[in-house]
Amino acid sequence: MTTSTIPFDADRARRIAAAREAVPDHAVDRVAEGMFRTDALIDSAVADFATMGRGVGWRILGEMLHTKGPSLSGTAPDSLRELLTPLLNPPDWFDPEQVRRGAQLWWRFAPAVIIGLGGTLMTAYAFGDLNKPQAMNSRSEAMAAQRYEETSRWVLAATAPGALIPGGTGFDATIRIRFVHAMVRRHLRTCGKWQRTEWGEPIHTSGMAVTIDGFLLMPLAMHELLDMDLREDEREAIRQLWFWIGYLMGVPDELLPHSIDDAADISRAATIVFAPPDEDTEVLTKALLRGGLRAERVLPKPLWPIAAPVVRPVMSTLVWGGTGRIVNSYSNPEGTPPRNHPVILTLRQVAKVREHLRRKGRLGTDQDIALRQRAVLEGALNLMKAVTDPVDPRHAVTPARP
């Protein structure tokens, strides 16, 4: 498929033409074509699961992930073996030590990660086609806070240093999130409401790539904004972390971040090619601003029903509104990076002191720093009694409880 053969949409054609004025053609082509491609390997596996006895496919998946595959080669469907074999036996280019180092460096300063995480989630809502899986699945509007908690738990699992090797907890969680996407995609394709010409395929490869690039680029941008310089080799290790995660998630090679500049080109092309904000953008964003953090859960449980109507919207607006303003102003090429935003000014001073101590060796190793910084997000989630795990694939299209 080429951009000349994708389903015709006059508005998209105009956006593609506009993107070519700002971004290299090859990036525009890959984004436009990727909107009509999906993760075919896992789609086949999920289809096979549907023909098996209740829970059989999920049991086989769990056993293959925990035993690294070989013992179950005779009982697993061909689609699952085709999916997992290259993942359980990584290609030669996979460097586990670089990926481990990338995870350590990505967690050098938790606020940069947390702002980048929030910004990446908000980006998915900002486009009138990319937001449709969230809007139609109903989970995000009614359960904005739980979606954030589940995504945060996955990020914590996937970026735990050393956890992304086959058999590791991050590896397991990432493969299961890939199944979540496939389950939602299967539901959307069969619900009779999906508009392929207008929106592309549900959870298409370009959307997956942009999400991976967001987790790569936004925290790096925050490090720059806070005057925390990362060396080129450090940035490269972080790129390898997200390249590997993208590979595990099913992002095709042509959309993986082969360099930071290439990731930026893909992201920039997508922001122009994807549809502009629509009513679903407003609904989903408002859901974040009013209910994106279940902050009342820091209180004793009997007080939750009383405090939630006040505490939840106040804290959600404070956190998500601030995150949105910082990310939007920084990402807007016509805007001014928010160097004088009060939050940024404060964090920059904290970062300056920490960087001085780090260079003096007072903060310990990169591993020591990463473990403490990860505890910032994990501690906040625990304090709010957040869900303890990423969403289970079997529950991916079932609305959760508030």
Secondary structure, 3 states (H helix, E strand, C coil): CCCCCCCCCHHHHHHHHHHHCCCCHHHHHHHHHHCCCCCHHHHHHHHHHHHCCCCHHHHHHHHHHHHCCHHHCCCCCHHHHHHHHHHHCCCCCCCHHHHHHHHHHHCCCHHHHHHHHHHHHHHHHCCCCCCHHHHHHCHHHHCHHHHHHHHHHHHHHHCCCCCCCCCCHHHHHHHHHHHHHHHHHHHHHHCCCCCHHHHCCCCCHHHHHHHHHHHHHHHHHHHHHCCCCCCHHHHHHHHHHHHHHHHHHCCCHHHCCCCHHHHHHHHHHHHHHCCCCCHHHHHHHHHHHHHCCCHHHHCCHHHHHHHHHHHHHHHHHHHHHHHHHHHHHHHCCCCCCCCCCHHHHHHHHHHHHHHHHHHCCCCCCHHHHHHHHHHHHHHHHHHCCCCCCCCCHHHCCCCCCC
